[in-house]
Amino acid sequence: MKPVHQTKATAHEIVLRDLKGRRLPDLATPAQLAEALQVTSHTILNWERSGKIRAAFRLGRVVRFNPMAVAEALGIKAS
């Protein structure tokens, strides 16, 4: 399935949204990011561990991601 994102975004502003259409926060949890990308939280954390995406913030077990940076790392483009 195609990730949920805003269709009118510019190439510099890809906006990932949850299943209810709400924009993800600037520091999204793995669960929020997983919902928007339609994968599991485990997949998000595996991608971060493997270097495919980077966490914006990590303190112990607390991990947050910048959705725009993740979209860019995954090659998601605004359509």
C-alpha positions as CSV (number, residue, x, y, z in Angstrom):
1,M,0.0,0.0,0.0
2,K,1.0,3.6,-0.6
3,P,2.0,5.6,2.5
4,V,-0.6,8.3,3.5
5,H,0.7,11.8,2.8
6,Q,-0.6,15.1,1.7
7,T,-1.0,15.3,-2.1
8,K,-0.5,19.1,-2.4
9,A,2.9,19.1,-0.5
10,T,5.9,20.5,-2.3
11,A,9.0,18.4,-2.7
12,H,10.4,20.1,0.4
13,E,7.3,19.6,2.6
14,I,6.1,16.0,2.5
15,V,3.5,15.6,5.2
16,L,2.8,12.2,6.6
17,R,-0.6,11.7,8.1
18,D,-2.2,9.1,10.3
19,L,-5.2,7.0,9.1
20,K,-7.6,9.7,10.3
21,G,-5.9,12.3,8.1
22,R,-4.2,14.2,11.0
23,R,-0.7,15.5,10.4
24,L,2.0,13.7,12.4
25,P,3.7,15.7,15.1
26,D,7.2,17.0,14.5
27,L,8.6,14.4,16.8
28,A,6.5,11.3,16.1
29,T,6.6,8.0,18.0
30,P,7.4,4.8,16.2
31,A,3.7,3.8,16.5
32,Q,2.5,7.0,14.9
33,L,5.1,6.7,12.1
34,A,4.2,3.0,11.6
35,E,0.5,3.9,11.2
36,A,1.2,6.5,8.6
37,L,3.6,4.2,6.6
38,Q,1.4,1.2,7.1
39,V,4.1,-1.0,8.7
40,T,4.6,-2.2,12.3
41,S,6.4,-0.3,15.0
42,H,9.0,-3.1,15.0
43,T,9.8,-2.4,11.4
44,I,10.3,1.3,12.2
45,L,12.7,0.4,15.0
46,N,14.5,-2.1,12.7
47,W,14.9,0.5,10.0
48,E,16.4,2.9,12.6
49,R,18.8,0.2,13.9
50,S,19.9,-0.7,10.4
51,G,20.5,3.0,9.5
52,K,17.8,3.1,6.8
53,I,16.2,6.0,8.8
54,R,17.5,8.2,11.6
55,A,15.9,8.9,14.9
56,A,15.5,12.7,15.6
57,F,15.7,12.0,19.4
58,R,16.7,9.1,21.5
59,L,16.9,9.0,25.3
60,G,17.0,5.5,26.7
61,R,14.0,3.7,25.4
62,V,12.3,6.9,24.2
63,V,12.6,7.3,20.5
64,R,11.1,10.0,18.3
65,F,11.3,10.6,14.6
66,N,11.0,13.6,12.3
67,P,8.3,12.5,9.8
68,M,9.7,14.7,7.0
69,A,13.2,13.4,7.4
70,V,11.9,9.8,7.4
71,A,9.9,10.4,4.2
72,E,12.9,11.9,2.5
73,A,15.1,8.9,3.7
74,L,12.6,6.5,2.3
75,G,12.3,8.3,-1.0
76,I,8.6,9.2,-0.5
77,K,7.7,12.1,-2.9
78,A,4.7,14.4,-2.9
79,S,2.4,13.5,-5.8
